[in-house]
């Protein structure tokens, strides 16, 4: 195996190990995939956002961000509040299933709302910066001249994961044909969003 291929494979493995972790963003992509609503837009936003953040990390921007500790604190507060709000909406869907989103994507919100929600879940989460800009950036730096090859592998891992999660989630559609199943899913989403929201605010 050549050095370049080894660096790309290492980047793919490292990136995948960080991205696959359960989080608010993955939960949102999964739900959109099950609903088959704005899936391409959501997957593209997640993958492109990761590509930008990984590029910033590989480029050494993490060292610059460290000089602004208040930035991540502010993002933590804003992101935590957003997640609590999103969790509250999920709780409302559990309590009032008539207002829930169907698997066919009939809607509480439009594609525009899905896009804005995805952007917020991605860019208002401090852990995204810690994983991509700082952690991946520092690991890539150890690769020296092959750091960009390492970063490319991580970007490809992100693209593969979000594509599989978003478009593969529709396979669960038949298991969620009943409203009761959607209430369970929304209950899990609500618990996850509220937990992450409280965690972000507590750690800000």
Residue frames as a rotation matrix with the C-alpha (Angstrom) as fourth column:
UNK 1
0.581 0.814 0.000 0.00
0.814 -0.581 0.000 0.00
0.000 0.000 -1.000 0.00
UNK 2
-0.174 -0.665 0.726 1.43
0.599 -0.657 -0.458 3.36
0.782 0.355 0.513 -1.01
UNK 3
-0.823 -0.206 -0.530 1.93
0.559 -0.462 -0.688 6.14
-0.103 -0.863 0.495 1.52
UNK 4
-0.840 0.542 0.028 -0.81
-0.507 -0.803 0.312 8.24
0.191 0.248 0.950 -0.10
UNK 5
-0.112 0.827 -0.551 -3.32
-0.190 0.526 0.829 5.41
0.975 0.198 0.098 -0.03
UNK 6
-0.335 -0.085 -0.938 -2.44
0.804 0.493 -0.332 4.63
0.490 -0.866 -0.097 3.57
UNK 7
-0.978 -0.040 -0.205 -2.96
0.141 -0.851 -0.506 8.29
-0.154 -0.523 0.838 4.54
UNK 8
-0.554 0.827 -0.094 -6.33
-0.650 -0.359 0.669 8.39
0.520 0.432 0.737 2.75
UNK 9
-0.049 0.513 -0.857 -7.42
0.239 0.839 0.489 5.14
0.970 -0.181 -0.163 4.41
UNK 10
-0.644 -0.252 -0.722 -6.38
0.751 -0.032 -0.659 6.48
0.143 -0.967 0.210 7.82
UNK 11
-0.947 0.322 -0.009 -8.33
-0.320 -0.943 -0.088 9.66
-0.037 -0.080 0.996 7.17
UNK 12
-0.275 0.880 -0.386 -11.38
-0.428 0.247 0.869 7.64
0.861 0.405 0.309 6.12
UNK 13
-0.120 0.191 -0.974 -11.24
0.625 0.777 0.076 5.48
0.771 -0.600 -0.213 9.24
UNK 14
-0.831 -0.245 -0.499 -10.64
0.549 -0.504 -0.667 8.39
-0.088 -0.828 0.553 11.60
UNK 15
-0.839 0.544 0.029 -13.36
-0.509 -0.802 0.313 10.50
0.194 0.248 0.949 10.02
UNK 16
-0.150 0.822 -0.550 -15.88
-0.177 0.525 0.833 7.67
0.973 0.222 0.067 10.07
UNK 17
-0.380 -0.051 -0.924 -15.18
0.780 0.520 -0.349 6.87
0.498 -0.853 -0.158 13.73
UNK 18
-0.929 0.008 -0.370 -16.02
0.217 -0.798 -0.563 10.48
-0.300 -0.603 0.739 14.65
UNK 19
-0.739 0.647 -0.188 -18.99
-0.623 -0.549 0.558 11.00
0.258 0.529 0.808 12.34
UNK 20
-0.379 0.614 -0.692 -20.85
0.079 0.767 0.637 7.76
0.922 0.187 -0.339 13.10
UNK 21
-0.915 0.014 -0.404 -21.21
0.404 0.042 -0.914 8.66
0.004 -0.999 -0.044 16.79
UNK 22
-0.016 0.999 0.049 -24.86
0.956 0.001 0.294 9.20
0.293 0.052 -0.955 17.72
UNK 23
-0.827 -0.251 -0.503 -25.73
0.408 -0.884 -0.230 12.88
-0.387 -0.395 0.833 17.78
UNK 24
-0.039 0.867 -0.497 -28.38
0.029 -0.496 -0.868 15.47
-0.999 -0.048 -0.006 17.01
UNK 25
-0.253 -0.120 -0.960 -27.27
-0.872 -0.401 0.280 15.85
-0.418 0.908 -0.004 13.39
UNK 26
-0.961 -0.148 -0.233 -27.40
-0.237 0.874 0.424 12.11
0.141 0.462 -0.875 12.68
UNK 27
-0.588 0.808 0.033 -30.81
0.487 0.386 -0.784 11.84
-0.646 -0.445 -0.620 14.34
UNK 28
0.049 0.600 -0.798 -32.13
-0.386 -0.726 -0.569 14.61
-0.921 0.336 0.197 12.10
UNK 29
-0.522 -0.313 -0.794 -30.69
-0.851 0.123 0.511 13.05
-0.062 0.942 -0.330 8.93
UNK 30
-0.983 0.168 0.080 -32.19
0.163 0.984 -0.066 9.69
-0.089 -0.052 -0.995 9.91
UNK 31
-0.273 0.946 -0.176 -35.63
0.336 -0.078 -0.939 11.20
-0.901 -0.315 -0.297 10.47
UNK 32
0.028 0.239 -0.971 -35.55
-0.746 -0.642 -0.180 13.10
-0.666 0.729 0.160 7.17
UNK 33
-0.795 -0.396 -0.460 -34.46
-0.605 0.586 0.540 9.91
0.056 0.707 -0.705 5.41
UNK 34
-0.803 0.563 0.196 -37.31
0.430 0.775 -0.463 7.90
-0.412 -0.288 -0.864 6.89
UNK 35
0.080 0.868 -0.490 -39.76
0.132 -0.497 -0.858 10.63
-0.988 0.004 -0.154 5.84
UNK 36
-0.192 -0.282 0.940 -38.11
0.953 0.175 0.247 10.89
-0.234 0.943 0.236 2.39
UNK 37
0.857 0.511 0.067 -38.26
0.516 -0.848 -0.120 14.64
-0.005 0.137 -0.991 2.72
UNK 38
0.839 -0.539 0.074 -35.46
-0.506 -0.823 -0.259 16.95
0.201 0.180 -0.963 1.46
UNK 39
0.834 -0.509 0.211 -33.02
0.293 0.734 0.612 14.06
-0.467 -0.449 0.762 1.81
UNK 40
0.383 -0.720 0.579 -30.66
0.852 0.034 -0.522 15.15
0.356 0.693 0.627 -0.97
UNK 41
0.443 -0.170 0.881 -30.48
-0.113 -0.985 -0.133 18.71
0.890 -0.041 -0.455 0.39
UNK 42
0.879 -0.058 0.474 -29.87
-0.475 -0.022 0.879 17.52
-0.040 -0.998 -0.047 3.96
UNK 43
0.718 -0.645 0.262 -27.20
0.589 0.764 0.264 14.99
-0.370 -0.035 0.928 2.95
UNK 44
0.339 -0.589 0.734 -25.47
0.676 -0.390 -0.625 17.60
0.654 0.708 0.266 0.76
UNK 45
0.631 -0.064 0.773 -25.43
-0.405 -0.877 0.258 20.18
0.661 -0.476 -0.580 3.57
UNK 46
0.900 -0.270 0.341 -23.96
-0.221 0.392 0.893 17.72
-0.375 -0.879 0.293 6.07
UNK 47
0.561 -0.709 0.427 -21.31
0.790 0.613 -0.020 16.40
-0.248 0.348 0.904 3.70
UNK 48
0.327 -0.427 0.843 -20.31
0.501 -0.679 -0.537 19.82
0.802 0.598 -0.008 2.33
UNK 49
0.789 -0.011 0.614 -20.22
-0.461 -0.671 0.580 21.33
0.406 -0.741 -0.535 5.82
UNK 50
0.818 -0.519 0.247 -17.94
0.150 0.607 0.780 18.56
-0.555 -0.601 0.575 7.00
UNK 51
0.436 -0.669 0.602 -15.73
0.879 0.173 -0.444 19.04
0.193 0.723 0.664 3.95
UNK 52
0.476 -0.211 0.854 -15.34
-0.004 -0.971 -0.238 22.75
0.880 0.110 -0.463 4.74
UNK 53
0.838 -0.100 0.536 -14.65
-0.545 -0.203 0.814 22.13
0.027 -0.974 -0.225 8.43
UNK 54
0.743 -0.600 0.297 -12.18
0.489 0.789 0.371 19.34
-0.457 -0.130 0.880 7.72
UNK 55
0.381 -0.596 0.707 -10.37
0.713 -0.298 -0.635 21.56
0.589 0.746 0.311 5.22
UNK 56
0.612 -0.123 0.781 -10.16
-0.402 -0.899 0.173 24.30
0.681 -0.420 -0.600 7.84
UNK 57
0.885 -0.262 0.384 -8.76
-0.271 0.382 0.884 21.84
-0.378 -0.886 0.267 10.36
UNK 58
0.569 -0.696 0.438 -6.20
0.796 0.601 -0.079 20.41
-0.208 0.394 0.895 7.95
UNK 59
0.374 -0.383 0.844 -5.25
0.466 -0.709 -0.529 23.98
0.802 0.591 -0.087 7.00
UNK 60
-0.533 -0.690 -0.490 -4.42
0.731 -0.084 -0.677 24.76
0.426 -0.719 0.549 10.62
UNK 61
-0.182 0.539 0.823 -7.34
-0.149 -0.842 0.518 27.06
0.972 -0.028 0.233 11.44
UNK 62
0.570 0.442 -0.692 -7.83
0.529 0.447 0.721 25.27
0.629 -0.777 0.021 14.77
UNK 63
-0.298 -0.786 -0.542 -4.81
0.950 -0.186 -0.253 27.04
0.098 -0.590 0.802 16.20
UNK 64
-0.814 0.050 0.578 -6.39
0.070 -0.981 0.183 30.38
0.576 0.189 0.795 15.35
UNK 65
0.174 0.984 0.035 -9.77
-0.048 -0.027 0.998 29.50
0.984 -0.175 0.042 16.88
UNK 66
0.114 -0.207 -0.972 -8.07
0.895 0.446 0.010 28.61
0.431 -0.871 0.237 20.18
UNK 67
-0.867 -0.499 -0.011 -7.31
0.466 -0.800 -0.379 32.32
0.180 -0.333 0.925 20.60
UNK 68
-0.555 0.763 0.330 -11.08
-0.651 -0.646 0.397 33.02
0.517 0.006 0.856 20.69
UNK 69
-0.966 0.137 -0.219 -12.35
0.233 0.830 -0.506 30.79
0.113 -0.540 -0.834 23.53
UNK 70
-0.582 0.789 -0.195 -15.53
-0.276 -0.418 -0.866 32.82
-0.765 -0.450 0.461 23.79
UNK 71
-0.469 0.392 -0.791 -16.60
-0.873 -0.073 0.482 31.79
0.131 0.917 0.377 20.29
UNK 72
-0.660 0.194 -0.726 -17.21
0.023 0.971 0.239 28.14
0.751 0.142 -0.645 21.15
UNK 73
-0.867 0.374 -0.330 -18.92
0.370 0.039 -0.928 29.16
-0.334 -0.927 -0.173 24.40
UNK 74
-0.490 0.696 -0.525 -21.36
-0.660 -0.690 -0.298 31.36
-0.569 0.200 0.797 22.48
UNK 75
-0.447 0.291 -0.846 -21.99
-0.696 0.481 0.533 28.60
0.562 0.827 -0.012 19.96
UNK 76
-0.885 0.066 -0.462 -22.63
0.291 0.852 -0.436 26.20
0.364 -0.520 -0.773 22.84
UNK 77
-0.709 0.643 -0.290 -25.32
0.036 -0.378 -0.925 28.44
-0.705 -0.666 0.244 24.34
UNK 78
-0.286 0.604 -0.744 -27.02
-0.904 -0.428 -0.001 29.15
-0.319 0.672 0.668 21.03
UNK 79
-0.542 0.021 -0.840 -26.79
-0.510 0.787 0.348 25.54
0.668 0.617 -0.416 19.86
UNK 80
-0.952 0.181 -0.246 -28.04
0.304 0.627 -0.717 24.23
0.024 -0.758 -0.652 23.19
UNK 81
-0.514 0.798 -0.314 -31.05
-0.328 -0.522 -0.788 26.54
-0.793 -0.302 0.530 23.10
UNK 82
-0.275 0.382 -0.882 -31.82
-0.955 -0.003 0.296 25.48
0.110 0.924 0.365 19.54
UNK 83
-0.754 -0.068 -0.653 -31.66
-0.130 0.990 0.047 21.79
0.644 0.120 -0.755 20.44
UNK 84
-0.863 0.488 -0.130 -33.96
0.231 0.151 -0.961 22.33
-0.450 -0.860 -0.243 23.41
UNK 85
-0.289 0.771 -0.567 -36.44
-0.727 -0.563 -0.394 24.07
-0.623 0.298 0.723 21.10
UNK 86
-0.350 0.110 -0.930 -36.25
-0.786 0.505 0.355 21.28
0.509 0.856 -0.090 18.54
UNK 87
-0.939 -0.018 -0.345 -36.68
0.155 0.870 -0.467 18.73
0.308 -0.492 -0.814 21.32
UNK 88
-0.662 0.739 -0.124 -39.77
-0.168 -0.307 -0.937 20.55
-0.730 -0.599 0.328 22.54
UNK 89
-0.150 0.593 -0.791 -41.28
-0.983 -0.178 0.052 20.33
-0.110 0.785 0.609 19.05
UNK 90
-0.607 -0.124 -0.785 -40.60
-0.340 0.933 0.116 16.59
0.718 0.337 -0.609 19.02
UNK 91
-0.945 0.313 -0.097 -42.32
0.210 0.352 -0.912 16.28
-0.251 -0.882 -0.398 22.41
UNK 92
-0.362 0.850 -0.383 -45.33
-0.654 -0.524 -0.546 18.12
-0.665 0.053 0.745 20.98
UNK 93
-0.253 0.243 -0.936 -45.48
-0.861 0.386 0.333 15.63
0.442 0.890 0.112 18.10
UNK 94
-0.884 -0.084 -0.460 -45.51
0.104 0.924 -0.367 12.79
0.456 -0.372 -0.809 20.64
UNK 95
-0.775 0.602 -0.192 -48.30
0.138 -0.136 -0.981 14.38
-0.616 -0.787 0.022 22.67
UNK 96
0.258 0.851 -0.457 -50.26
-0.395 -0.339 -0.854 15.53
-0.882 0.401 0.249 19.63
UNK 97
-0.449 -0.535 0.716 -49.59
0.319 0.653 0.687 12.94
-0.835 0.537 -0.123 16.91
UNK 98
0.565 0.713 0.415 -52.10
0.677 -0.113 -0.727 14.59
-0.472 0.691 -0.547 14.58
UNK 99
0.888 -0.260 -0.378 -49.48
-0.362 -0.904 -0.229 17.28
-0.282 0.340 -0.897 13.98
UNK 100
0.133 -0.897 0.421 -46.68
-0.046 0.419 0.907 14.82
-0.990 -0.140 0.015 13.36
UNK 101
-0.111 -0.292 -0.950 -44.87
-0.953 -0.238 0.185 14.52
-0.280 0.926 -0.252 10.09
UNK 102
0.809 0.462 0.363 -45.82
-0.330 0.869 -0.369 11.50
-0.485 0.178 0.856 8.03
UNK 103
0.057 -0.814 0.578 -43.43
0.320 0.563 0.762 9.11
-0.946 0.142 0.293 6.37
UNK 104
0.287 0.098 0.953 -44.43
0.956 0.026 -0.291 10.55
-0.053 0.995 -0.087 3.01
UNK 105
-0.691 -0.718 -0.083 -43.25
0.718 -0.695 0.034 13.96
-0.083 -0.036 0.996 4.09
UNK 106
0.236 0.805 0.544 -46.54
0.687 -0.534 0.493 15.83
0.687 0.257 -0.680 4.37
UNK 107
-0.272 -0.940 0.205 -45.39
0.627 -0.334 -0.704 18.57
0.731 -0.063 0.680 6.35
UNK 108
0.584 0.188 -0.789 -45.01
0.719 -0.571 0.396 20.57
-0.376 -0.799 -0.469 9.32
UNK 109
0.251 -0.586 -0.771 -42.25
-0.203 -0.810 0.550 22.30
-0.946 0.019 -0.322 7.40
UNK 110
0.953 0.080 -0.292 -40.98
-0.290 -0.038 -0.956 22.89
-0.088 0.996 -0.013 3.92
UNK 111
0.572 -0.819 0.041 -37.70
0.718 0.476 -0.507 22.05
0.396 0.319 0.861 2.29
UNK 112
0.124 -0.508 0.853 -36.53
-0.114 -0.861 -0.496 25.50
0.986 -0.036 -0.164 3.36
UNK 113
0.628 0.151 0.763 -37.26
-0.752 -0.136 0.645 24.71
0.202 -0.979 0.028 7.00
UNK 114
0.950 -0.303 0.071 -35.48
0.279 0.930 0.239 21.37
-0.138 -0.207 0.969 6.72
UNK 115
0.340 -0.858 0.386 -32.45
0.570 -0.139 -0.810 23.10
0.748 0.495 0.442 5.20
UNK 116
0.167 -0.240 0.956 -32.33
-0.510 -0.851 -0.124 25.78
0.844 -0.467 -0.265 7.90
UNK 117
0.856 0.181 0.484 -32.73
-0.513 0.411 0.754 23.19
-0.062 -0.894 0.445 10.65
UNK 118
0.805 -0.593 0.025 -29.93
0.583 0.783 -0.215 21.09
0.107 0.188 0.976 9.18
UNK 119
0.161 -0.754 0.637 -27.64
0.223 -0.601 -0.768 24.12
0.962 0.265 0.071 8.94
UNK 120
0.376 0.044 0.926 -28.35
-0.769 -0.542 0.338 25.01
0.516 -0.839 -0.170 12.57
UNK 121
0.964 0.024 0.265 -27.80
-0.180 0.792 0.583 21.46
-0.196 -0.610 0.768 13.83
UNK 122
0.620 -0.771 0.148 -24.51
0.700 0.458 -0.548 21.35
0.355 0.443 0.823 11.94
UNK 123
-0.083 -0.735 0.673 -22.98
0.378 -0.648 -0.661 24.78
0.922 0.200 0.331 12.56
UNK 124
0.234 0.212 0.949 -24.33
-0.697 -0.644 0.315 25.49
0.678 -0.735 -0.003 16.06
UNK 125
0.989 0.045 -0.140 -22.81
0.050 0.792 0.608 22.36
0.139 -0.609 0.781 17.58
UNK 126
0.505 -0.850 0.149 -19.41
-0.852 -0.463 0.242 22.97
-0.137 -0.249 -0.959 19.22
UNK 127
0.277 -0.392 0.877 -18.63
-0.157 0.882 0.444 19.25
-0.948 -0.260 0.183 19.08
UNK 128
0.894 0.052 0.445 -18.58
0.420 0.245 -0.874 19.46
-0.154 0.968 0.198 15.29
UNK 129
0.729 -0.661 0.178 -15.71
-0.504 -0.694 -0.514 21.95
0.463 0.285 -0.839 15.52
UNK 130
0.290 -0.631 0.720 -13.91
-0.812 0.236 0.534 19.90
-0.507 -0.739 -0.444 18.14
UNK 131
0.474 -0.039 0.880 -14.12
0.172 0.984 -0.049 16.74
-0.864 0.175 0.473 16.02
UNK 132
0.772 -0.075 0.631 -13.35
0.636 0.106 -0.765 18.19
-0.010 0.992 0.129 12.59
UNK 133
0.771 -0.463 0.437 -11.34
-0.215 -0.835 -0.506 21.38
0.600 0.296 -0.743 13.01
UNK 134
0.379 -0.642 0.667 -9.37
-0.924 -0.225 0.309 20.46
-0.048 -0.733 -0.678 16.13
UNK 135
0.348 -0.237 0.907 -9.14
-0.334 0.873 0.356 16.67
-0.876 -0.427 0.224 16.39
UNK 136
0.763 -0.039 0.646 -8.99
0.555 0.554 -0.621 15.75
-0.333 0.832 0.444 12.71
UNK 137
0.877 -0.437 0.202 -6.82
-0.234 -0.754 -0.613 18.79
0.420 0.490 -0.764 12.06
UNK 138
0.361 -0.769 0.527 -4.29
-0.883 -0.101 0.459 17.77
-0.300 -0.631 -0.716 14.70
UNK 139
0.379 -0.186 0.906 -4.18
0.092 0.982 0.163 14.15
-0.921 0.021 0.390 13.50
UNK 140
0.906 -0.001 0.423 -3.78
0.423 0.010 -0.906 15.33
-0.003 1.000 0.010 9.90
UNK 141
0.760 -0.644 0.083 -0.86
-0.640 -0.765 -0.070 17.55
0.109 0.000 -0.994 10.91
UNK 142
0.249 -0.670 0.699 1.08
-0.460 0.553 0.694 14.45
-0.852 -0.494 -0.171 11.95
UNK 143
0.608 0.050 0.793 0.89
0.544 0.701 -0.461 13.26
-0.579 0.711 0.399 8.34
UNK 144
-0.345 -0.829 -0.440 3.09
0.225 -0.528 0.819 16.12
-0.911 0.183 0.369 7.18
UNK 145
-0.791 -0.034 -0.611 2.93
-0.520 -0.488 0.701 16.57
-0.322 0.872 0.369 3.39
UNK 146
-0.822 0.520 -0.233 0.21
0.243 0.689 0.683 13.90
0.516 0.505 -0.692 3.20
UNK 147
-0.821 0.512 -0.253 -2.14
0.169 -0.206 -0.964 15.78
-0.546 -0.834 0.082 5.52
UNK 148
-0.381 0.714 -0.588 -4.42
-0.852 -0.518 -0.078 16.85
-0.360 0.471 0.805 2.66
UNK 149
-0.520 0.165 -0.838 -4.63
-0.420 0.804 0.420 13.25
0.744 0.571 -0.349 1.45
UNK 150
-0.888 0.196 -0.416 -5.63
0.454 0.509 -0.731 12.29
0.068 -0.838 -0.541 4.99
UNK 151
-0.654 0.653 -0.382 -8.23
-0.279 -0.678 -0.680 15.06
-0.703 -0.338 0.625 4.98
UNK 152
-0.448 0.474 -0.758 -9.61
-0.861 0.000 0.508 13.88
0.241 0.880 0.409 1.64
UNK 153
-0.731 0.146 -0.667 -10.13
0.156 0.987 0.045 10.44
0.665 -0.071 -0.744 3.12
UNK 154
-0.812 0.432 -0.392 -12.07
0.393 -0.091 -0.915 11.97
-0.431 -0.897 -0.096 6.03
UNK 155
-0.532 0.621 -0.575 -14.22
-0.716 -0.692 -0.085 14.00
-0.451 0.367 0.813 3.62
UNK 156
-0.518 0.304 -0.799 -15.02
-0.557 0.589 0.585 10.85
0.649 0.749 -0.136 1.65
UNK 157
-0.856 0.197 -0.478 -15.99
0.459 0.716 -0.527 9.08
0.239 -0.670 -0.703 4.89
UNK 158
-0.687 0.614 -0.389 -18.44
-0.096 -0.607 -0.789 11.88
-0.720 -0.505 0.476 5.69
UNK 159
-0.431 0.510 -0.745 -19.97
-0.903 -0.252 0.349 11.71
-0.009 0.822 0.569 2.21
UNK 160
-0.656 0.137 -0.742 -20.38
-0.128 0.949 0.289 7.92
0.744 0.285 -0.604 2.41
UNK 161
-0.882 0.278 -0.380 -21.89
0.460 0.333 -0.823 8.02
-0.102 -0.901 -0.422 5.90
UNK 162
-0.568 0.701 -0.432 -24.48
-0.314 -0.669 -0.674 10.74
-0.761 -0.247 0.600 5.32
UNK 163
-0.448 0.388 -0.806 -25.47
-0.851 0.091 0.517 9.28
0.274 0.917 0.289 1.95
UNK 164
-0.719 0.137 -0.681 -25.98
0.150 0.988 0.040 5.84
0.678 -0.074 -0.731 3.51
UNK 165
-0.835 0.390 -0.389 -27.83
0.407 -0.040 -0.913 7.28
-0.371 -0.920 -0.126 6.53
UNK 166
-0.547 0.630 -0.552 -30.10
-0.552 -0.766 -0.328 9.59
-0.629 0.125 0.767 4.57
UNK 167
-0.180 0.470 -0.864 -31.00
-0.943 0.168 0.288 7.38
0.280 0.866 0.413 1.64
UNK 168
-0.729 -0.118 -0.675 -30.74
-0.030 0.990 -0.140 4.07
0.684 -0.082 -0.725 3.50
UNK 169
-0.912 0.374 0.167 -33.15
-0.228 -0.126 -0.965 5.21
-0.340 -0.919 0.201 6.22
UNK 170
-0.237 0.882 -0.408 -36.10
-0.968 -0.179 0.176 4.79
0.083 0.436 0.896 3.86
UNK 171
-0.506 -0.005 -0.862 -35.72
-0.178 0.979 0.099 1.04
0.844 0.204 -0.497 4.34
UNK 172
-0.948 0.157 -0.278 -37.17
0.309 0.237 -0.921 1.59
-0.078 -0.959 -0.273 7.81
UNK 173
-0.742 0.670 -0.005 -40.30
-0.641 -0.709 0.294 3.18
0.193 0.221 0.956 6.35
UNK 174
-0.135 0.746 -0.652 -42.37
-0.222 0.619 0.754 0.01
0.966 0.247 0.082 6.40
UNK 175
-0.419 -0.072 -0.905 -41.64
0.771 0.500 -0.396 -0.44
0.481 -0.863 -0.154 10.10
UNK 176
-0.853 0.084 -0.515 -42.95
0.272 -0.771 -0.575 3.07
-0.446 -0.631 0.635 10.77
UNK 177
-0.725 0.629 0.282 -46.21
0.274 -0.112 0.955 2.80
0.632 0.770 -0.091 8.88
UNK 178
0.233 0.847 -0.478 -48.23
0.834 0.078 0.546 3.14
0.500 -0.526 -0.688 12.07
UNK 179
0.464 0.011 0.886 -48.61
-0.167 -0.981 0.099 6.47
0.870 -0.194 -0.453 13.91
UNK 180
0.992 -0.076 0.101 -47.60
-0.085 0.196 0.977 4.77
-0.094 -0.978 0.188 17.17
UNK 181
0.442 -0.884 0.154 -44.21
0.893 0.450 0.019 3.93
-0.086 0.129 0.988 15.68
UNK 182
0.051 -0.385 0.922 -43.67
0.463 -0.808 -0.363 7.59
0.885 0.445 0.137 14.77
UNK 183
0.798 0.267 0.540 -44.51
-0.328 -0.559 0.761 8.60
0.506 -0.785 -0.358 18.32
UNK 184
0.822 -0.566 -0.065 -41.78
0.440 0.557 0.704 6.26
-0.362 -0.607 0.707 19.59
UNK 185
0.099 -0.811 0.577 -39.30
0.946 -0.103 -0.308 7.69
0.309 0.577 0.756 17.07
UNK 186
0.232 0.043 0.972 -40.20
0.066 -0.997 0.028 11.26
0.970 0.058 -0.235 17.98
UNK 187
0.987 0.112 0.114 -39.90
-0.111 -0.035 0.993 10.37
0.115 -0.993 -0.023 21.65
UNK 188
0.484 -0.875 0.014 -36.36
0.818 0.458 0.347 9.13
-0.310 -0.157 0.938 21.07
UNK 189
-0.053 -0.466 0.883 -35.52
0.723 -0.628 -0.288 12.22
0.689 0.623 0.371 19.02
UNK 190
0.648 0.378 0.661 -36.94
-0.133 -0.798 0.587 14.48
0.750 -0.468 -0.467 21.74
UNK 191
0.943 -0.310 -0.120 -34.92
0.216 0.295 0.931 12.75
-0.253 -0.904 0.345 24.46
UNK 192
0.189 -0.930 0.315 -31.75
0.978 0.205 0.019 12.96
-0.083 0.305 0.949 22.38
UNK 193
0.048 -0.133 0.990 -32.18
0.496 -0.857 -0.139 16.61
0.867 0.497 0.025 21.41
UNK 194
0.824 0.319 0.468 -33.02
-0.218 -0.584 0.782 17.74
0.522 -0.747 -0.412 24.94
UNK 195
0.801 -0.579 -0.150 -30.12
0.483 0.477 0.734 15.74
-0.354 -0.661 0.662 26.40
UNK 196
-0.050 -0.855 0.516 -27.63
0.985 -0.127 -0.114 17.20
0.163 0.503 0.849 23.94
UNK 197
0.295 0.229 0.928 -29.10
0.248 -0.956 0.158 20.69
0.923 0.183 -0.339 24.43
UNK 198
0.989 0.079 0.126 -28.67
-0.106 -0.224 0.969 20.52
0.105 -0.971 -0.213 28.20
UNK 199
0.523 -0.852 0.026 -25.17
0.768 0.485 0.419 19.08
-0.369 -0.199 0.908 27.77
UNK 200
-0.014 -0.527 0.850 -24.11
0.809 -0.505 -0.299 21.91
0.587 0.684 0.434 25.45
UNK 201
0.530 0.289 0.797 -25.44
-0.114 -0.907 0.405 24.63
0.840 -0.305 -0.448 27.75
UNK 202
0.988 -0.153 -0.029 -23.93
0.062 0.212 0.975 23.00
-0.143 -0.965 0.219 30.84
UNK 203
0.326 -0.930 0.171 -20.55
0.854 0.367 0.369 22.73
-0.406 0.026 0.913 29.16
UNK 204
0.500 -0.088 0.862 -20.58
0.595 -0.688 -0.415 26.22
0.629 0.720 -0.291 27.59
